[in-house]
Amino acid sequence: MHTYISEVSKHEGEEVTIKGWVYNKTDKGKLRFLLLRDGTGVIQAVVFKKGVSEETFTAADSATQESSIIVTGTVRKDDRAPGGYELDAGECRIVQLTEEYPITPKDHGTAFLMENRHLWLRSSRQHAILKVRHEIIRAVRDFYDNNGYTLVDTPILTPASCEGTTTLFEIDYFGEKAYLSQSGQLYNEAACMSVGKTYCFGPTFRAEKSKTRRHLMEFWMVEPEVAWADLNDIMKLSEEFVSYVVGRVLENRKEELDILERDTSLLESVIPPFPRVSYDEAFDILEEEGTETPRGSDFGGGDETILSAKFDRPVIIHRYPADIKAFYMQPDPENPQLALCMDMLAPEGYGEIIGGSQRIHDHDLLIERIHEHSLPVEAFQWFLDLRQYGSVPHSGFGMGIERVVSWICKLDHVRETIPFPRMLHRMYP
């Protein structure tokens, strides 16, 4: 039986056994200070030569960075120590002695760290990011589970495109063409006609030949879909959702945000309502800033950075030109040249974290759009069926987990937001 470091406060004055790894070591004469980590926390074990056996002191003396070790000792309160407690060690046993650990306290280049990503995860910074990511995912599930949504698992192997045929990973499916899913949305639309409010949550894939700090080939996305909801409904839903997720991280991951040196005052202002501006109003801002993107085009990463930097909280851009958006988006009845769609841009220059729309619910209009986008009608026959058997207005959006992690943690690149990122020309480890 051993004790986790996160639980040592319950055992002050008692003898416990810690199983973990050597994070750092300091030698001072007849004293050895071992900084131990076990995934739940960090504690300093003090090994005094006169108070332990020769074998124990030898083990403490020879312990190297990331050696796995078992230490038994008495828990002592010490406000100066990490976590407020120390371990007066009575026994140390090395399980595996690490030699020449590749990642040292000195600075390493990004390419080296990515090549050793499996070890880089052990650093305090990467550990903190993993904990924040976990909290975000817990908050996502709690938000929808506690608000009457039903989780529906959508397929990863699909016969058709959702977001565009140029970013598909194609595979052979027993002699037929299949693709890795870009989104669970289309299947989620079928599910919401059954359960009313649904969400899917899983990995998605985009074969985008992009090296920007915001792009991954494989990422995780949560996608709610709501029957009878219009564009205004999902804009409101997205505000409530994002503010809830941010609030949960602020409440439960203060220690990790401190490690990341995150200015939490900028997150504390993420409270609805968020600013909402139309596509045309957004382009007015961009033209004042001298953008070279022509009006009528989709925003580039630089445009999103400019727009998001104008606000102290996420901003919602709505009603983009229909011809630059996906085939399934409902046109604006007041101006059919526009789509009833929205993107949410995170502040501080982080750009898009959510994209969504009201969906076309008219059968004839949808089949017209499928033809306009040169998509195979037969692959979407089931999707068209939804518009023939009790069709209703419905809406939804997708939120990329990695971009939200990047924003909340204030990271320079999305590659640190997921344990093993898949990027252009990098699939190792």
C-alpha positions in Angstrom: 0.0 0.0 0.0 1.4 3.4 -0.9 0.2 7.0 -0.6 -0.2 9.5 -3.4 1.6 12.8 -2.9 -1.7 14.7 -3.3 -2.9 12.9 -0.1 0.1 13.4 2.2 -1.6 16.3 4.0 -3.9 13.7 5.6 -1.0 11.8 7.0 1.0 14.5 8.9 3.3 12.8 11.4 2.6 9.4 9.9 4.9 7.0 8.0 4.0 6.7 4.3 5.4 5.1 1.2 5.7 7.2 -2.0 6.2 5.6 -5.4 7.3 8.0 -8.1 10.2 9.5 -10.1 13.1 11.8 -9.2 12.3 15.2 -10.6 15.4 16.9 -9.2 18.1 16.3 -6.6 20.3 18.5 -4.4 23.3 17.3 -2.5 24.4 19.1 0.7 27.1 17.3 2.6 25.4 14.5 4.5 22.0 15.5 3.2 20.3 14.5 0.0 17.2 16.3 -1.1 15.1 14.3 -3.6 12.3 16.1 -5.3 9.8 13.4 -6.1 6.8 13.4 -8.5 4.1 10.8 -8.9 1.6 12.5 -11.3 -0.6 13.8 -8.5 2.0 16.2 -7.0 5.5 16.9 -6.0 7.2 16.4 -2.6 10.7 16.8 -1.2 12.2 13.8 0.5 15.1 14.6 2.9 17.7 11.8 3.3 20.1 12.3 6.3 23.1 10.0 6.1 23.2 9.4 9.9 19.5 8.5 10.1 19.3 5.8 7.4 21.0 2.6 6.3 24.0 2.7 4.0 21.9 1.1 1.3 19.3 3.8 1.5 21.8 6.7 1.5 23.6 5.0 -1.5 20.3 4.8 -3.3 19.5 8.5 -2.7 23.1 9.4 -3.6 23.0 7.6 -6.9 19.4 8.6 -7.9 19.3 10.5 -11.2 16.7 12.6 -13.0 13.6 10.4 -13.8 14.8 7.3 -12.0 11.8 5.5 -10.6 12.0 5.2 -6.9 10.1 4.1 -3.8 10.6 6.2 -0.6 9.3 5.5 2.8 9.3 8.2 5.5 7.5 10.4 7.9 5.3 13.3 6.6 6.3 16.6 8.2 4.6 20.0 7.7 7.0 22.6 6.1 5.5 25.7 4.6 8.7 26.3 2.6 8.5 23.0 0.8 6.6 22.3 -2.4 3.0 21.6 -1.5 3.7 22.5 2.2 5.0 19.1 3.3 8.3 17.2 3.4 9.1 13.6 3.8 11.8 12.6 6.3 13.0 9.5 4.5 13.8 6.4 6.3 14.2 4.1 3.3 14.8 4.5 -0.4 14.8 1.9 -3.1 15.6 2.6 -6.7 13.3 0.6 -9.1 15.1 1.6 -12.3 18.1 3.9 -12.5 17.9 6.3 -15.4 21.1 7.1 -17.3 21.6 10.1 -19.5 18.0 11.3 -19.5 17.7 13.2 -22.8 15.7 16.2 -21.5 17.7 18.3 -19.1 17.0 21.6 -17.4 18.9 23.4 -20.2 17.0 24.8 -23.2 16.1 22.4 -26.0 14.9 23.2 -29.6 11.3 22.5 -30.6 12.3 19.8 -33.1 14.2 17.9 -30.3 11.4 18.2 -27.9 8.8 17.0 -30.4 11.1 14.0 -31.3 11.1 13.2 -27.6 7.4 14.1 -26.9 6.9 10.8 -25.0 9.4 12.2 -22.4 8.7 15.9 -22.7 5.2 15.1 -21.3 6.9 14.7 -17.9 7.9 18.3 -17.6 6.0 20.5 -15.2 4.7 22.7 -18.0 3.4 19.8 -20.1 2.0 18.1 -17.1 0.0 21.3 -16.3 -1.3 21.5 -19.9 -2.5 17.9 -19.7 -4.3 18.7 -16.5 -6.0 21.7 -17.9 -7.0 19.7 -21.0 -8.5 17.1 -18.8 -10.5 19.7 -16.9 -11.8 21.2 -20.2 -13.0 17.8 -21.4 -14.7 17.1 -18.0 -16.4 20.4 -18.2 -17.6 19.8 -21.8 -19.2 16.5 -20.8 -20.7 17.9 -17.6 -22.2 20.9 -19.4 -24.1 18.9 -21.9 -24.9 15.9 -19.6 -26.4 18.3 -17.0 -28.5 20.2 -19.6 -30.4 17.3 -21.1 -28.2 16.4 -24.1 -27.7 12.8 -25.2 -24.2 11.7 -26.2 -24.3 10.0 -29.6 -21.0 8.4 -30.9 -20.7 9.1 -34.6 -18.6 7.1 -37.0 -14.9 7.8 -37.7 -15.1 6.0 -41.1 -17.5 7.8 -43.5 -18.5 7.5 -47.1 -18.8 11.2 -47.7 -17.3 14.6 -47.1 -18.8 17.1 -44.5 -16.5 20.1 -44.7 -15.0 19.9 -48.2 -13.4 17.3 -50.5 -9.9 18.8 -50.5 -9.1 18.0 -46.8 -10.1 14.3 -46.7 -7.9 11.4 -45.7 -8.9 8.7 -48.1 -8.7 5.0 -47.2 -9.6 1.7 -48.9 -12.7 0.1 -47.3 -12.8 -3.4 -48.8 -12.6 -2.1 -52.3 -14.7 1.1 -51.7 -13.5 4.6 -51.0 -14.0 5.8 -47.4 -12.7 8.7 -45.5 -11.6 9.6 -41.9 -14.3 11.8 -40.4 -14.0 15.5 -40.7 -17.0 16.0 -38.3 -19.8 14.0 -36.7 -22.3 16.7 -37.6 -24.2 15.0 -40.4 -24.9 11.9 -38.2 -25.6 14.2 -35.3 -28.4 15.8 -37.3 -30.0 12.4 -37.6 -29.6 11.8 -33.8 -31.2 15.2 -32.9 -34.4 14.1 -34.7 -34.5 11.2 -32.2 -33.4 12.7 -28.9 -33.9 16.5 -29.5 -30.6 17.7 -28.0 -27.5 15.7 -28.8 -23.8 16.0 -28.8 -20.9 13.9 -30.2 -17.3 14.1 -29.0 -14.4 12.5 -30.6 -11.4 12.7 -33.0 -11.7 14.4 -36.3 -9.3 14.5 -39.2 -8.4 17.3 -41.8 -5.8 16.7 -44.4 -4.9 20.4 -44.5 -1.3 21.1 -45.7 -0.9 23.9 -43.2 2.0 24.7 -40.9 0.3 27.4 -38.9 0.3 27.5 -35.1 -3.4 26.7 -35.1 -3.6 23.5 -37.3 -3.4 19.8 -36.5 -4.2 16.9 -38.8 -6.0 15.1 -36.0 -7.9 16.9 -33.3 -10.8 16.4 -30.9 -14.1 18.2 -31.4 -17.4 18.5 -29.4 -20.5 19.1 -31.6 -23.9 19.8 -30.1 -27.0 19.6 -32.4 -30.4 20.9 -31.4 -33.8 20.3 -33.0 -36.0 23.4 -33.4 -33.0 25.7 -32.7 -32.2 28.7 -34.9 -29.0 30.7 -35.3 -29.7 32.9 -32.3 -30.3 29.9 -30.1 -26.9 28.4 -30.8 -25.1 31.7 -30.5 -26.6 31.9 -27.0 -25.7 28.2 -26.3 -22.1 28.8 -27.4 -21.7 31.7 -25.0 -23.0 29.8 -22.1 -20.9 26.8 -23.0 -17.6 28.6 -23.4 -18.1 30.7 -20.2 -18.9 27.5 -18.3 -15.7 25.7 -19.5 -13.5 28.7 -18.7 -15.1 29.0 -15.2 -14.4 25.4 -14.5 -10.7 25.7 -15.3 -10.4 28.9 -13.2 -12.1 27.1 -10.3 -10.2 23.8 -10.4 -6.9 24.4 -12.1 -5.4 27.4 -10.5 -2.2 25.7 -9.6 -1.7 24.6 -13.2 -2.5 28.1 -14.6 0.1 29.5 -12.1 2.7 27.0 -13.5 1.9 28.2 -17.0 2.1 31.9 -15.8 -1.4 32.5 -17.2 -2.9 36.0 -16.4 -6.2 34.7 -15.2 -7.8 38.2 -15.1 -8.1 38.0 -18.8 -10.1 34.7 -18.4 -12.3 36.1 -15.6 -14.0 38.5 -18.1 -15.3 35.6 -20.2 -18.9 36.2 -19.2 -21.9 36.4 -21.5 -23.1 38.1 -23.5 -20.2 38.1 -25.9 -19.9 40.8 -28.6 -21.6 39.9 -31.9 -20.7 41.5 -35.2 -21.8 40.6 -38.7 -19.4 39.5 -41.4 -19.7 42.9 -43.1 -19.0 44.8 -39.8 -16.0 42.6 -39.2 -14.7 43.4 -42.7 -15.1 47.1 -42.0 -12.7 46.6 -39.1 -10.3 44.6 -41.2 -10.2 47.1 -44.0 -9.5 49.9 -41.4 -6.5 47.7 -40.3 -5.3 47.4 -43.9 -6.1 43.7 -44.6 -5.3 42.4 -48.1 -8.0 39.8 -47.9 -10.8 40.8 -50.5 -14.2 41.3 -49.1 -16.4 38.3 -49.8 -13.6 35.9 -48.9 -13.2 33.8 -45.8 -11.0 35.2 -43.1 -7.3 34.2 -43.0 -5.5 33.5 -39.7 -4.1 37.0 -39.7 -7.6 38.4 -40.1 -8.9 36.4 -37.2 -6.0 37.6 -35.0 -6.8 41.2 -35.8 -10.5 40.8 -35.0 -10.1 38.7 -31.9 -7.5 41.2 -30.5 -10.1 43.9 -30.6 -12.2 42.4 -27.8 -11.5 41.3 -24.1 -13.7 38.2 -24.5 -14.7 35.9 -27.3 -16.5 37.6 -30.2 -19.1 36.0 -32.5 -19.0 36.8 -36.2 -22.2 35.9 -38.0 -23.8 35.8 -41.4 -20.9 35.0 -43.8 -21.4 34.9 -47.6 -23.1 31.7 -48.4 -20.8 30.8 -51.3 -17.8 30.5 -49.0 -19.5 28.2 -46.5 -20.5 24.6 -46.4 -23.4 23.2 -48.5 -25.7 22.4 -45.5 -26.0 26.0 -44.1 -29.4 27.7 -44.1 -29.6 30.9 -46.2 -30.6 34.1 -44.4 -34.3 34.7 -45.4 -33.6 38.5 -45.4 -30.6 38.1 -47.7 -30.2 34.6 -49.3 -26.6 35.6 -50.3 -25.7 35.2 -46.7 -25.7 32.0 -44.6 -27.2 31.8 -41.1 -23.8 30.8 -39.6 -21.4 31.9 -36.9 -17.8 31.6 -35.8 -16.6 32.4 -32.3 -13.1 33.9 -32.1 -11.1 33.7 -28.9 -9.5 36.9 -27.6 -5.8 37.7 -27.4 -5.4 36.8 -31.0 -6.3 33.1 -30.8 -8.8 33.1 -33.6 -11.6 30.7 -34.3 -12.6 28.1 -31.6 -16.2 27.5 -32.7 -17.9 27.2 -36.0 -21.6 26.6 -36.5 -24.8 27.3 -38.3 -28.5 26.8 -38.7 -28.9 23.8 -41.1 -30.9 23.6 -44.3 -34.1 21.7 -43.4 -35.8 21.9 -46.9 -35.2 18.8 -49.0 -35.2 20.5 -52.4 -32.9 23.3 -51.3 -30.4 20.8 -49.8 -30.3 18.7 -53.0 -29.7 21.8 -55.0 -26.8 22.7 -52.8 -25.3 19.2 -53.0 -25.3 19.6 -56.8 -23.8 23.0 -56.6 -20.9 21.6 -54.6 -20.4 18.7 -57.0 -21.0 16.2 -54.2 -22.3 12.6 -54.9 -26.1 12.6 -54.2 -26.1 8.8 -53.5 -23.7 9.2 -50.6 -26.1 11.8 -49.0 -29.4 10.0 -49.7 -29.8 9.1 -46.0 -29.1 12.8 -45.1 -31.8 13.9 -47.6 -34.2 11.4 -46.0 -34.0 13.5 -42.8 -35.7 16.4 -44.8 -38.6 14.1 -46.0 -39.7 12.6 -42.7 -40.6 15.2 -40.2 -38.0 17.8 -41.0 -37.7 20.8 -38.6 -35.3 23.7 -38.3 -32.2 22.7 -36.4 -28.8 24.1 -35.6 -25.4 23.2 -34.1 -21.7 23.9 -33.9 -18.4 22.3 -33.4 -15.7 23.4 -30.9 -12.1 22.3 -31.3 -10.7 21.2 -27.9 -7.0 21.9 -28.9 -7.7 25.5 -29.8 -9.5 26.1 -26.6 -6.6 24.5 -24.6 -4.2 26.7 -26.5 -6.2 29.9 -25.6 -6.9 29.1 -22.0 -3.3 28.1 -21.4 -2.0 30.9 -23.5 0.3 28.7 -25.6 2.3 29.8 -28.7 1.5 26.7 -30.7 -1.3 24.1 -30.8 1.2 21.2 -30.8 1.5 21.4 -27.0 -2.3 21.0 -26.5 -2.6 17.3 -27.2 -0.3 14.5 -25.9 0.9 13.3 -29.3 0.2 15.9 -32.0 -0.2 14.9 -35.6 1.1 17.7 -37.8 2.2 18.1 -41.4 5.2 15.8 -41.9 5.2 14.7 -38.3 3.7 11.4 -37.1 6.4 10.3 -34.6 6.2 9.3 -31.8 
